[in-house]
C-alpha cells in the first residue's frame, strides 16, 4: 500500500493511505530527506520513498495549480 506524507512534524508524520485513511508514523522511522508530498511504501526493512512517483505527483499538483491561476 502507498501512503502520502500530508504533514511532517519533528516527532510525527501524518500520512494518507490509498484508501483515504490517516496513519501517524514516527518521523524518526522515515528515510532521511523524506518530505511532505512524498509517496511512501512499507517494506520489510522499513519505510521507503518512491522518488519517481513523488515527482510525478508533485508535477501533477503543480500543473493543476497553474491551470487554476491562468
Steps between C-alpha positions, in 0.01 A plus 500: 500500500616853431482797733543873439669713765238765570665677793845452644588615849805450716356189665208380285419477130132490406456285190199426282458145374365410156162423654482847659576386853745698711808341654741661745864396467791592724707746299816322611382188311489684166794499260737794524382776269133396499272802463137596471343369182733202469357160410593237759481123491557255783769241440622232741805722563282803579357798315631596158432808288406437139683800351361448149137487614558792736631719215218396265249587772665840563496576127132407476411723798714785361325483160160494669585810706636682196179429307296653781686830495514540122 
